[in-house]
Amino acid sequence: MPTREITTKPYPDQKFGTAGLRKKVAVFQQPHYLENLLQAVFDCVPELRGKTLVIGGDGRFHNRAAIQTAIAMAAANGVTKVIVGQGGIVSTPAVSHLIRLNGAAGGFVFSASHNPAGPDGDFGVKFNIANGGQAGETTTDRIFARTKEIAAYRLSDGAKIDLDRRGLSRLDDCEVEVIDGVADYAALMQKLFDFDRMKDWLKRGGRVCFDAMHAVTGPYAQRIFVDLLNAPADSVLNATPLEDFGGGHPDPNLIYAKHLVDLSNSAQSPELLAASDGDGDRNMILGAGVFISPGDSLAMLAAHLHKLPGYKGGIAGIARSMPTCRAADVVATHLKVPCFETPTGWKFFCNLLDADRITICGEESFGTGSTHVREKDGLWAVLAWLNVLAVTGKTMLELATAHWAQHGRHYYQRHDYDELPTEKAQAVMEGLKAQFATLPGQTLGQWTVSSADEFAYDDPIDGSRATAQGLRVVFGDAARLIVRLSGTGTKGATVRVYFERYEQAPALLAMTTRDALNPLVAIAEKLLRLTELTGRKGPDVVT
């Protein structure tokens, strides 16, 4: 079939970053909007020509239409093979694995991650490079610049691909293979974890409850937990991906997965409860009577990872994002391995993973990963915890209590002020920065400020420097306040305030998180003037 070159005009708002571009569905449905963005990628990444491209999405509204457009444009731009998941369903970590497994030159992930879906919800697209990780800023800056000047895009006039039927077909000179999007990922998990040990744990009465939130991980959880591990069918909740995620918010945290929190605090609680998000890269971990914060989850998994088959050689190092609590630092010191503090953004972890400097990494926004792919991986984290339970024979609460007794406990919480007018969000940030010179040495509440600064990061691998990565008020090892602006939403600005308190005394290890952190919350209100500057009586979300 002939390839058409279609005249277009630039859109002014296609700011393409390392996490891609997220907008309302209606924005992506504008004529030529998605096509302009994809053509900018093909123009700026010429190595895709003559190579393989992986395409997948989280099943949200507009996913199928976007994938058909991407396949037609890939064929028109000289891609020789496209690998796409059946039904267009492939999780973000599975896309990363497929890129690496097939030696692909890159991949498109159609998702807005944890954002709501449906005709009135959000949509997004992200480009991953040949190592399976997110494209770096140099590439995304080129793509954004290209969107400002684009005048035409190329599109094949061939027939649409049947996304529901596995097998090979052709579109012009491009081979298109629709695959089982779960199979290769499930095979990878069987290499990393002891499935026989986990099956035995379940057979002896161990119970797991995983909520896929009507998002992409449903088919993965069904295949792995039910089909391979023989868990009861009701171990997986909301397993069918829906275009609107069932009307829910696919963000696995204490707010949007409160039903799991309630179950964990009941007499009927399974030993392990977990959830993942829209595109499958986040995780929330609970046990009977205990919530494992993302920072604790990273630290505890790092401490036990050598007990699992894929990591029996031990770990080379740990990395955490700067706002993530410092529990991993304590474990790294105990294991005598390095711990890297990076800006928020998985690309910084990818550099360290590619250089074999770390084995496990994580961030406070419910993301954990390892060397197996170049994305965070929600289901991997759940399976790692299940394998730890099976190997140790302990409960989640027993594991957490023993960890805190050995390493101390980092009480941690994040307060989000969502959809603020940009000027109000900036006022909070600038107000704190203006106090930096006078804060060190001040005693606030029960702690003395040791430093106050704006975090910057010198990448030890590529030599790049990342600045303006968040504001820190540090009280030595005892406590921290972190403030950041976030751009993961599609409306306004979000101010995130992070509270961290570290205690080692046995009498202080069983406080509620709220009681432990209330003194820091009071300090933050004084320093940041949140009520005054935002007009809010409190945060919109607490996790």
GUGU-480585 format. One record per residue (C-alpha): residue number from 1; y, z, x. Coordinates in steps of 0.5 Angstrom, whole numbers, plus 500, padded with zeros to 3 digits. Each point is the difference from the previous one (the first is absolute). Example, Ala and Ser with C-alpha at 12.3 -4.5 7.8 and 13.67 -1.06 7.14 Angstrom:
2
   k   v   w   u
   1 491 516 525
   2 507 498 502
***
This chain:
543
   k   v   w   u
   1 500 500 500
   2 507 499 502
   3 504 505 503
   4 507 501 497
   5 507 502 504
   6 504 504 494
   7 507 501 501
   8 503 507 499
   9 506 504 502
  10 499 507 503
  11 500 507 497
  12 505 505 503
  13 496 506 499
  14 493 498 503
  15 500 506 506
  16 493 499 503
  17 498 506 504
  18 494 503 503
  19 498 502 493
  20 501 494 497
  21 505 499 494
  22 499 504 494
  23 504 498 493
  24 500 500 493
  25 495 495 497
  26 505 496 497
  27 503 499 506
  28 494 497 503
  29 499 496 494
  30 507 496 501
  31 499 493 502
  32 499 499 507
  33 500 507 502
  34 493 501 503
  35 500 493 502
  36 506 501 505
  37 497 507 503
  38 494 497 501
  39 502 493 503
  40 505 505 505
  41 493 503 502
  42 497 493 502
  43 506 498 503
  44 501 506 504
  45 492 501 502
  46 498 493 502
  47 494 503 503
  48 497 500 493
  49 500 492 500
  50 492 498 502
  51 498 507 499
  52 497 505 495
  53 504 504 495
  54 498 506 496
  55 503 501 493
  56 499 506 495
  57 503 505 495
  58 500 506 496
  59 499 497 493
  60 506 502 498
  61 504 495 495
  62 502 493 503
  63 495 501 505
  64 496 494 498
  65 506 495 500
  66 502 502 506
  67 494 499 504
  68 499 493 497
  69 507 499 502
  70 498 502 507
  71 494 496 501
  72 503 494 498
  73 506 501 505
  74 495 502 505
  75 496 493 499
  76 507 497 500
  77 502 503 507
  78 494 498 504
  79 496 507 499
  80 492 497 501
  81 497 506 496
  82 502 505 495
  83 495 506 499
  84 502 503 493
  85 497 506 497
  86 496 499 493
  87 505 501 494
  88 506 500 506
  89 497 508 501
  90 501 502 507
  91 502 507 502
  92 505 500 506
  93 496 503 505
  94 494 495 498
  95 505 495 501
  96 501 502 507
  97 493 501 501
  98 499 493 498
  99 505 497 505
 100 497 503 506
 101 493 499 497
 102 501 492 499
 103 505 499 506
 104 506 498 495
 105 507 499 502
 106 502 504 495
 107 500 502 493
 108 504 501 493
 109 500 507 496
 110 503 499 493
 111 501 507 498
 112 506 505 499
 113 495 506 503
 114 501 506 496
 115 506 497 495
 116 498 499 493
 117 498 494 497
 118 500 495 494
 119 505 495 497
 120 506 505 501
 121 497 503 507
 122 500 498 507
 123 497 495 504
 124 500 499 508
 125 497 496 505
 126 499 502 507
 127 498 495 506
 128 495 503 505
 129 499 497 507
 130 494 498 504
 131 498 507 502
 132 500 502 493
 133 506 504 500
 134 507 499 497
 135 504 495 503
 136 505 503 505
 137 508 500 499
 138 501 494 505
 139 496 496 495
 140 502 503 494
 141 508 499 502
 142 498 493 501
 143 497 499 493
 144 506 503 497
 145 505 496 504
 146 496 494 498
 147 500 502 492
 148 508 499 501
 149 500 493 502
 150 494 497 497
 151 501 494 496
 152 493 497 498
 153 492 503 500
 154 494 496 500
 155 494 501 495
 156 494 496 499
 157 499 497 493
 158 492 501 500
 159 497 504 494
 160 500 507 500
 161 494 504 503
 162 495 504 496
 163 502 507 502
 164 494 503 496
 165 494 496 503
 166 498 501 507
 167 499 494 505
 168 503 495 504
 169 505 494 497
 170 505 496 503
 171 508 499 499
 172 502 494 504
 173 498 501 507
 174 499 508 499
 175 494 503 499
 176 500 506 495
 177 495 505 499
 178 500 505 495
 179 496 506 502
 180 497 507 498
 181 506 504 502
 182 496 506 501
 183 494 498 504
 184 503 500 507
 185 504 506 499
 186 494 504 497
 187 496 498 506
 188 505 502 505
 189 500 507 497
 190 492 500 500
 191 501 500 508
 192 506 505 500
 193 496 505 496
 194 493 504 499
 195 499 497 493
 196 493 503 500
 197 503 507 502
 198 505 499 494
 199 494 498 495
 200 496 506 502
 201 506 504 498
 202 501 497 494
 203 493 500 498
 204 500 508 501
 205 506 501 495
 206 506 498 504
 207 505 497 495
 208 506 496 502
 209 505 497 495
 210 504 494 502
 211 506 497 496
 212 502 493 501
 213 506 500 495
 214 498 494 497
 215 502 496 507
 216 497 497 505
 217 495 505 503
 218 496 500 493
 219 495 495 502
 220 499 503 508
 221 499 507 497
 222 495 497 495
 223 496 496 505
 224 500 506 506
 225 500 506 496
 226 495 498 494
 227 496 494 503
 228 499 502 507
 229 501 508 500
 230 496 501 493
 231 506 504 497
 232 500 501 493
 233 504 494 496
 234 505 505 498
 235 502 502 507
 236 505 494 500
 237 506 500 495
 238 504 495 497
 239 496 495 504
 240 502 493 497
 241 506 497 503
 242 505 499 495
 243 507 496 500
 244 504 506 498
 245 496 505 503
 246 498 502 493
 247 508 502 499
 248 499 505 506
 249 503 501 507
 250 495 499 505
 251 503 505 505
 252 495 505 502
 253 504 506 500
 254 500 507 497
 255 505 497 495
 256 496 494 498
 257 493 502 501
 258 501 507 497
 259 494 500 496
 260 496 500 506
 261 504 506 502
 262 498 503 494
 263 493 499 500
 264 500 502 508
 265 503 507 497
 266 494 500 494
 267 493 503 500
 268 498 493 500
 269 503 498 506
 270 496 495 504
 271 499 501 508
 272 505 494 502
 273 505 497 495
 274 504 494 502
 275 505 494 498
 276 503 494 503
 277 506 496 498
 278 501 493 498
 279 498 496 506
 280 495 505 503
 281 504 502 506
 282 502 508 498
 283 495 506 498
 284 501 507 497
 285 494 505 502
 286 499 506 496
 287 494 505 500
 288 498 505 495
 289 506 505 500
 290 504 496 506
 291 504 495 501
 292 500 497 507
 293 507 497 502
 294 500 493 504
 295 502 504 506
 296 495 505 500
 297 495 494 498
 298 502 496 506
 299 499 506 504
 300 493 503 497
 301 497 493 501
 302 502 499 507
 303 497 507 501
 304 493 497 497
 305 500 493 501
 306 496 500 506
 307 494 503 496
 308 500 493 496
 309 496 494 503
 310 506 495 501
 311 504 505 504
 312 494 504 504
 313 504 499 506
 314 506 504 498
 315 507 498 499
 316 505 497 505
 317 506 503 497
 318 503 501 493
 319 507 497 497
 320 504 503 495
 321 507 498 497
 322 506 504 501
 323 500 503 493
 324 493 502 500
 325 498 507 502
 326 499 502 507
 327 492 502 498
 328 498 494 504
 329 504 503 506
 330 496 506 500
 331 493 497 500
 332 502 495 505
 333 502 505 505
 334 493 504 498
 335 496 493 501
 336 504 499 507
 337 503 493 497
 338 507 497 499
 339 503 500 493
 340 506 495 499
 341 505 501 495
 342 503 494 498
 343 505 497 494
 344 497 499 493
 345 497 493 500
 346 493 498 502
 347 502 495 505
 348 501 506 505
 349 493 502 499
 350 497 493 501
 351 503 499 507
 352 497 507 502
 353 493 498 497
 354 500 493 503
 355 502 503 507
 356 494 505 499
 357 505 506 500
 358 498 503 494
 359 493 500 495
 360 503 504 494
 361 507 500 497
 362 504 502 493
 363 506 501 497
 364 503 505 495
 365 500 495 494
 366 492 500 499
 367 499 495 505
 368 494 501 505
 369 496 495 505
 370 496 499 506
 371 498 494 505
 372 496 496 495
 373 506 497 497
 374 508 499 501
 375 502 503 493
 376 499 507 497
 377 494 500 496
 378 499 505 494
 379 493 499 499
 380 498 501 507
 381 503 507 500
 382 496 502 494
 383 494 497 503
 384 502 504 507
 385 501 506 496
 386 493 499 496
 387 496 499 506
 388 503 507 503
 389 498 504 494
 390 493 497 501
 391 500 501 507
 392 503 507 500
 393 497 503 494
 394 506 503 498
 395 505 500 495
 396 507 497 500
 397 503 507 499
 398 495 503 506
 399 502 494 504
 400 508 501 499
 401 499 508 501
 402 497 499 506
 403 505 495 503
 404 506 504 498
 405 496 506 503
 406 499 496 507
 407 507 496 500
 408 505 503 496
 409 502 498 493
 410 506 495 499
 411 503 501 493
 412 503 493 498
 413 503 497 494
 414 505 494 499
 415 505 499 495
 416 503 494 497
 417 506 498 497
 418 499 493 497
 419 504 494 498
 420 507 504 503
 421 506 495 500
 422 500 498 507
 423 507 504 502
 424 497 506 497
 425 494 499 505
 426 504 499 506
 427 505 506 498
 428 494 504 501
 429 498 497 507
 430 507 500 503
 431 501 507 497
 432 494 503 504
 433 502 495 507
 434 507 503 500
 435 497 507 501
 436 495 498 506
 437 505 502 505
 438 501 507 498
 439 493 502 497
 440 496 501 506
 441 500 508 502
 442 501 502 492
 443 496 504 497
 444 498 498 493
 445 496 505 496
 446 494 502 504
 447 501 495 505
 448 504 497 506
 449 502 493 500
 450 497 497 507
 451 503 493 499
 452 503 495 495
 453 500 493 501
 454 498 493 497
 455 493 497 502
 456 500 494 505
 457 493 498 503
 458 499 496 506
 459 493 496 499
 460 496 501 506
 461 496 494 499
 462 505 494 499
 463 506 504 503
 464 504 499 493
 465 505 506 498
 466 501 502 492
 467 506 504 498
 468 502 503 494
 469 493 502 498
 470 502 507 496
 471 504 506 501
 472 497 506 503
 473 502 508 500
 474 494 503 504
 475 499 508 501
 476 495 499 506
 477 493 500 498
 478 501 505 494
 479 504 495 495
 480 503 493 499
 481 504 497 495
 482 500 492 500
 483 505 495 496
 484 499 493 499
 485 502 494 496
 486 494 496 497
 487 500 493 498
 488 493 499 496
 489 503 500 493
 490 503 494 497
 491 507 504 497
 492 505 504 504
 493 499 505 506
 494 495 505 500
 495 501 507 505
 496 494 503 502
 497 500 507 503
 498 494 503 503
 499 499 507 501
 500 495 503 506
 501 498 507 501
 502 495 502 506
 503 497 507 499
 504 494 503 505
 505 500 507 497
 506 493 501 496
 507 504 504 495
 508 505 494 499
 509 495 494 499
 510 498 501 493
 511 507 500 497
 512 502 495 494
 513 503 494 503
 514 506 501 496
 515 501 507 502
 516 499 498 507
 517 506 495 500
 518 505 503 495
 519 504 502 506
 520 500 493 503
 521 502 497 493
 522 506 505 500
 523 502 498 507
 524 500 493 498
 525 504 501 494
 526 505 503 504
 527 500 495 506
 528 499 494 495
 529 504 502 494
 530 495 496 496
 531 502 503 493
 532 508 498 501
 533 499 493 504
 534 494 497 496
 535 502 503 493
 536 493 502 499
 537 497 507 498
 538 494 499 505
 539 495 495 502
 540 497 495 496
 541 494 500 503
 542 497 506 504
 543 493 498 504
***
